[in-house]
């Protein structure tokens, strides 16, 4: 036989049920008295296997070309355990289902043991050519690729909606042209290079808005970015015991697509 009255909405019922379960757990398995309030245990392992090679062919005595490739695979495993206080998972009042009555989150446990595993693989290439002007000077062109592994952010920060739980790998394409030279019987060394770098799914480490707690931070993919510039470095052997070194880099980094930051929060922190 049913009892008349308003039933609890699903999300609110779930939130209150979690609180009741936590209370029962405290009664059955009380937290041991400890001076430690917050505890975090983080363990990450990355295993990599790769096959790579490079070949240089001399077209003439002064001109050569180089090609190379690298295939690799990463196996990533992470364990993140958070307790507040020590022995209890983190309760976040700003997470969990939304109460339809007041539009506020009902809260949920976002700590405890979070385990994540993933596999990423790719192939990167390198092509270069160089021309020896003489025994002291050489010019070159270079194309190379780079790769950074993806991963996970803290589950507690991701529960706010401001930080993604996972971020993807990003990849770099680098174009470079330059001069490597020595002058005045090796007394002066001068190297000049111009470069253009193109990032895909560029990884950015950032925090939440100004009113967010300190722990709301993580890595997210910021679409595509590029950087172009010039680098100059030199060495002057003034005497056998006195050497001057210097370098200058002029760069112009920018995002080439609109930067999609974290998702909008469900509520502002106060």
PyMOL commands that set and color helices and strands:
alter all, ss='L'
color gray80, all
select helices_A, chain A and resi 10-28+155-158
alter helices_A, ss='H'
color red, helices_A
select strands_A, chain A and resi 38-58+63-84+91-92+108-109+112-134+137-148+151-152+166-167+170-183+188-200+203-207+217-221+225-239+242-255
alter strands_A, ss='S'
color yellow, strands_A
deselect
rebuild
show_as cartoon
